Amino acid sequence: MRVWIDADACPKAAKDQVVKFALKRKFEVLLVAGQAQIKPAFACVQLIVVPSGMDAADDYLVEHAVPGDLVICSDVPLADRLVKKGVAALDPRGREFDERNMGDRLAVRNLFTDLREQGQAGGGQGPYGEREKQAFANSLDRILTRLAR
């Protein structure tokens, strides 16, 4: 099992949590980014910098992640592509993407994109605090346990 991270958009605290789990459970972490980043100095962590371009990191993740892997991402269209491929996907706030919720998640994402473009809504999520970190750790533990079976 491998855990892939869409590293450009993932909060550092979530990346650090994945690495802690990897050190305990002995799995590989692959950070995929469109630009150079600081890589944690552990053998189980690999940084993959893809050529810049629209959706280059997303395309790399979809091409290389396989069923049995987990991808950490907050990008709903990317998660949809992964779920359709049979790859587990989790956002950094602990919400799992799956076949049952993808339609709703895409609809909400598209609605807010339209509202932002019309100037009727602000952008972005709230701060990444302790509640979000705990929700992520709990979901990560649950999914890793499921995938290890």
N, C-alpha and C positions, 0 to 999 in steps of 0.2 A: 504494500500500500504506500502511496505517495500523497502528500498534501501539497497542492499548488496554491500559490497566493498571487492574485492580481495586485502586485506590490505597489504600483503607482498610487492607487487609491485607498489602500488598506492602512488603517491607523497603526502606528508603531506598537501600541499596547497589544493589539490583536496579533501582530506578527510575533511579538515576544512570547505571547501565550502559546502560540503554535509551536515555537521552538522548545519551550519548556516541556510540552507534551511529547515532542519528538525525542528529546533526550531521555525521557522516562520510558516511552513505549517503543523506541527504536524504529522510527520510520524516517523517510527522506522528505525534506521540505525544499520545494523549488519556488523561488521568488522570480516571477516574470515581470519585467519592467521595460518601459520604453526609454528609460534613461538610467544612467549609472546610479547605484545606491550603495549605502554602507551595508555590507553583508555580515551577519553575525559570524564570529570566528569559531564555528563548530563544523566538523566534517559532515554532519548530516544535512547541512544547509548549502544549497547551490543557488547562485544568482545567474539568471539568464536575461541578458539585455538584448531585446529584439530591435531590428531596424525601426527607426521612427516612421510613423505613418498612421493613417486613420485605422483604428482597430487592430493594429499589428499584434499587440500583446493578447488581445481577445482571440484573434485567429490562431495564434500560437497555442494558447490554452486549449481551444476546441480541438485542434489538430493532435495534440500530444497527450492530453488527459484521457484516461480510459476508465470504463466501469470498474469500480473497486477503489478508485482514487477519490479524493475530495478536493474541491476548488473553493477557496475563500475569495468572494468577490461581492461588490455591492452593485454591480452593473446588471440590471434586470434582463436586458436583451441577451447579454452574455450567459447569464444563468439559464435562460430559456434554451439556448443552443446546447448547453451542457446537459441539462436535464433530458432533452430529447435524445441525446447520445447515451443516456444511462449513467452519467457521471453525477455524483452527489455534489450539491452546491450549498454553501452557507454564507450568509452575509456577516460582516464583522460585529453586528449587533445581536447575533444569535438566532436570526430567523432563517430557517431552512427553506430552500426552494425545492419544490417537488411538483409532480404532475397535477396534483389536486389544487395547488394555489397559484400556478404560473399564469393562468388566464387573468385572475384578479390582480396579481402583482403587475402584469403588463398593462392592464387597463388603468390602474392607479398611476403608474409611471407616465403613461401617455397623457392622461388628464392633467397631471401637474406640469408636464412639459408644455402642453398647450397653454395653461394658465400663466406660466412664467413668460412665455413668448408674447402673450397679450398684455403683460404687465399687471396681471391681477393677483399674482402670488410671488412671494420671495423665493429664493432658492436655498438649497442645502438642508442638511439634517441638523438636529440639535447637537450639543456637545457630546463627546464620547466620555462618559463618566463611569463611576463605579458600577452602577446598575447595568449599563451596556457591557462592561467588561465581564461581569458575573454571568449575564445571560449568554454571552459568547462562550465562556469557559464551559458552562453547563451543556450547551448544545454541541460544542466540539467534543466533549467527553462522550456524550450519547451517540453521536454519529460515528466516532472512531471505534467505539465498542461494537456498534452494529456492523461496520465494515470489516472488522477483524474476524468476524464469525465465518 
